[in-house]
Amino acid sequence: MDAGQNETAALSGKTADRGEQAQPSRRSDTRTRIQQVALELFAEQGYERTSLREIAERLGVTKAALYYHFKSKEDIVRSFTEDYFERLDALIAWGAQQPKSPATGHELFDRYIAIVMESGEVFRFLERNQATIHGTEDGKHRFIQLRPRLRALIELITGPDAAPRARIRAAAALFAVSTSCMFFMQEAPEAEDDAILPEHLPRDEFRDIVLELATDLIE
């Protein structure tokens, strides 16, 4: 085992010591920890002013150990999108195996909301760094990659032969979920002064409200 792999193993141990749920593999556990620390630093000092060296220092490992997982900051940002798309693909695969019914549509939205809520930090990072991220090749193609997945979700909700009205309402519901999570789940301190809601909602209550909104739009 080389030095990078040794430090990767040590970093996985740190994650486990924090009491976090075990992942399917040590490599994926370490990868998640790197993503979390990178997001913390990007939020604190900005994407462009953060270096791989600083990410490695915050993790307590060498750059060699970090390179074992990510060769650049762009690789880390790419991994955010890849992970999000993988979760959408898993949701689409699940939905394709379910009977077409209102109950399935309701459950699909519930699972979609969970995915979006758990990706809140990533969405906020992408929103704050639009100019930088959209200038990269991955940034230019992100929405192109998202479109077929949105189309697949819409067809699962409405059926492949649905009328335009039903498709538009389903698309509006999906975008309402994403937008609501982006604007109403602001947890960053700098967002407190211009928060849209007068007080912070518990996550479960917020999720119930957004699910109710999505259900109303597609019924």
C-alpha positions as CSV (number, residue, x, y, z in Angstrom):
1,M,0.0,0.0,0.0
2,D,1.5,3.4,-1.0
3,A,1.5,6.6,1.1
4,G,-1.6,8.0,-0.5
5,Q,-3.5,4.8,0.2
6,N,-2.2,4.7,3.8
7,E,-3.5,8.2,4.4
8,T,-6.8,7.4,2.6
9,A,-7.3,4.5,5.1
10,A,-6.5,6.9,8.0
11,L,-8.9,9.5,6.7
12,S,-11.7,6.8,6.5
13,G,-11.0,6.0,10.1
14,K,-11.5,9.7,11.1
15,T,-14.8,9.7,9.4
16,A,-15.9,6.5,11.2
17,D,-14.8,8.0,14.5
18,R,-17.2,10.9,14.0
19,G,-20.1,8.4,14.3
20,E,-21.2,8.8,10.7
21,Q,-23.0,5.9,9.0
22,A,-20.6,3.5,7.3
23,Q,-20.6,3.6,3.5
24,P,-20.4,0.6,1.2
25,S,-16.6,1.0,0.8
26,R,-13.8,2.9,2.5
27,R,-13.0,4.7,-0.8
28,S,-16.5,6.1,-1.1
29,D,-16.5,7.1,2.5
30,T,-13.2,9.1,2.1
31,R,-14.5,10.6,-1.2
32,T,-17.6,11.9,0.7
33,R,-15.4,13.4,3.4
34,I,-13.3,15.2,0.9
35,Q,-16.4,16.6,-0.8
36,Q,-17.7,17.9,2.5
37,V,-14.5,19.6,3.4
38,A,-14.1,21.1,0.0
39,L,-17.7,22.6,0.2
40,E,-16.8,24.1,3.6
41,L,-13.8,25.8,2.3
42,F,-15.5,26.9,-0.9
43,A,-18.2,28.5,1.2
44,E,-15.8,30.2,3.6
45,Q,-13.3,31.7,1.1
46,G,-14.7,31.1,-2.4
47,Y,-14.0,28.5,-5.0
48,E,-11.2,30.4,-6.8
49,R,-9.3,31.3,-3.6
50,T,-9.3,27.7,-2.3
51,S,-6.5,25.4,-3.3
52,L,-6.1,21.6,-3.1
53,R,-3.3,22.1,-0.6
54,E,-5.8,23.9,1.8
55,I,-8.3,21.1,1.3
56,A,-5.7,18.5,2.2
57,E,-4.6,20.5,5.2
58,R,-8.1,20.8,6.5
59,L,-8.4,17.0,6.1
60,G,-5.1,16.5,7.8
61,V,-3.6,14.5,4.9
62,T,-1.0,15.2,2.2
63,K,-1.8,16.3,-1.3
64,A,-0.7,12.8,-2.5
65,A,-3.6,11.3,-0.5
66,L,-6.0,13.8,-2.0
67,Y,-4.8,13.1,-5.5
68,Y,-5.7,9.5,-5.0
69,H,-9.3,10.6,-5.3
70,F,-9.3,14.0,-7.0
71,K,-6.6,15.5,-9.3
72,S,-8.1,19.0,-9.3
73,K,-10.8,21.2,-7.9
74,E,-12.6,20.7,-11.1
75,D,-12.7,17.0,-10.4
76,I,-14.3,17.7,-7.1
77,V,-17.0,19.9,-8.6
78,R,-17.6,17.3,-11.3
79,S,-18.1,14.7,-8.6
80,F,-21.0,16.8,-7.1
81,T,-22.8,16.7,-10.4
82,E,-22.0,13.0,-11.0
83,D,-23.3,12.0,-7.6
84,Y,-26.5,14.0,-8.1
85,F,-27.2,12.5,-11.5
86,E,-26.5,9.0,-10.2
87,R,-29.2,9.5,-7.6
88,L,-31.6,10.8,-10.2
89,D,-30.8,7.8,-12.4
90,A,-31.5,5.4,-9.5
91,L,-34.8,7.2,-8.8
92,I,-35.8,6.9,-12.5
93,A,-34.9,3.2,-12.5
94,W,-37.0,2.7,-9.4
95,G,-40.0,4.6,-10.9
96,A,-39.8,2.6,-14.1
97,Q,-40.4,-0.6,-12.1
98,Q,-43.5,0.7,-10.3
99,P,-47.1,0.5,-11.4
100,K,-48.5,3.8,-12.9
101,S,-50.7,5.2,-10.1
102,P,-51.2,8.4,-8.1
103,A,-49.5,6.7,-5.2
104,T,-46.4,6.0,-7.3
105,G,-46.3,9.7,-8.4
106,H,-46.6,10.8,-4.8
107,E,-43.7,8.5,-3.7
108,L,-41.6,9.6,-6.6
109,F,-41.9,13.2,-5.6
110,D,-41.2,12.4,-2.0
111,R,-38.0,10.7,-3.0
112,Y,-37.1,13.5,-5.4
113,I,-37.6,16.0,-2.6
114,A,-35.2,14.0,-0.4
115,I,-32.5,14.1,-3.1
116,V,-32.8,17.8,-3.7
117,M,-32.8,18.6,0.1
118,E,-29.7,16.5,0.7
119,S,-28.0,18.3,-2.2
120,G,-28.8,21.8,-0.8
121,E,-25.2,22.7,0.0
122,V,-24.1,21.7,-3.5
123,F,-26.8,23.8,-5.1
124,R,-25.9,26.8,-3.0
125,F,-22.3,26.5,-4.0
126,L,-23.2,26.2,-7.7
127,E,-25.5,29.3,-7.4
128,R,-22.8,31.4,-5.8
129,N,-20.1,30.5,-8.3
130,Q,-22.2,30.5,-11.5
131,A,-19.7,32.7,-13.4
132,T,-16.8,30.5,-12.7
133,I,-18.5,27.1,-12.9
134,H,-20.5,27.8,-16.1
135,G,-17.2,28.8,-17.8
136,T,-15.9,25.2,-17.5
137,E,-16.7,22.5,-20.0
138,D,-18.6,20.5,-17.4
139,G,-20.6,23.6,-16.4
140,K,-21.6,24.3,-20.1
141,H,-23.0,20.7,-20.4
142,R,-24.6,20.4,-17.0
143,F,-28.1,21.4,-18.1
144,I,-27.8,19.3,-21.3
145,Q,-27.2,16.3,-19.1
146,L,-30.1,17.2,-16.8
147,R,-32.7,17.6,-19.6
148,P,-33.1,13.9,-20.5
149,R,-33.4,13.0,-16.8
150,L,-36.1,15.7,-16.3
151,R,-37.9,14.3,-19.3
152,A,-37.8,10.8,-17.9
153,L,-39.1,12.0,-14.6
154,I,-42.0,13.8,-16.3
155,E,-42.9,10.7,-18.3
156,L,-42.9,8.6,-15.1
157,I,-45.3,11.1,-13.4
158,T,-47.6,11.6,-16.4
159,G,-47.2,8.6,-18.7
160,P,-45.5,8.8,-22.1
161,D,-48.6,9.8,-24.0
162,A,-49.7,12.6,-21.7
163,A,-51.1,15.8,-23.0
164,P,-48.9,19.0,-23.0
165,R,-50.9,20.4,-20.1
166,A,-50.1,17.5,-17.9
167,R,-46.4,17.5,-18.9
168,I,-46.1,21.2,-18.2
169,R,-47.7,20.8,-14.8
170,A,-45.3,18.0,-13.9
171,A,-42.3,20.0,-15.0
172,A,-43.6,23.0,-13.0
173,A,-43.9,20.7,-10.0
174,L,-40.3,19.5,-10.4
175,F,-38.9,23.0,-10.8
176,A,-41.0,24.2,-7.8
177,V,-39.4,21.6,-5.6
178,S,-35.9,22.6,-6.7
179,T,-36.5,26.3,-6.4
180,S,-38.2,26.0,-3.0
181,C,-35.3,24.1,-1.6
182,M,-32.8,26.6,-3.0
183,F,-34.6,29.7,-1.6
184,F,-36.2,28.4,1.6
185,M,-33.5,26.2,3.0
186,Q,-30.9,28.9,3.3
187,E,-28.7,27.8,6.3
188,A,-25.7,30.0,5.6
189,P,-25.2,32.9,8.1
190,E,-25.0,35.5,5.4
191,A,-28.5,34.6,4.2
192,E,-30.2,35.3,7.6
193,D,-30.7,39.0,7.0
194,D,-32.5,38.6,3.7
195,A,-34.3,35.3,4.5
196,I,-37.7,35.0,2.8
197,L,-39.3,33.1,5.7
198,P,-39.6,34.9,9.0
199,E,-38.4,31.8,10.9
200,H,-36.6,28.6,10.1
201,L,-38.8,25.6,9.4
202,P,-38.0,22.1,10.7
203,R,-36.9,19.9,7.8
204,D,-39.8,17.5,8.1
205,E,-42.3,20.3,8.1
206,F,-40.6,21.9,5.1
207,R,-40.6,18.6,3.2
208,D,-44.3,18.1,3.9
209,I,-45.2,21.5,2.5
210,V,-43.1,21.1,-0.6
211,L,-44.6,17.6,-1.2
212,E,-48.1,19.0,-0.8
213,L,-47.3,21.8,-3.4
214,A,-45.9,19.2,-5.9
215,T,-48.9,16.9,-5.4
216,D,-51.4,19.8,-6.0
217,L,-49.6,20.8,-9.2
218,I,-49.9,17.3,-10.8
219,E,-53.4,16.3,-9.6
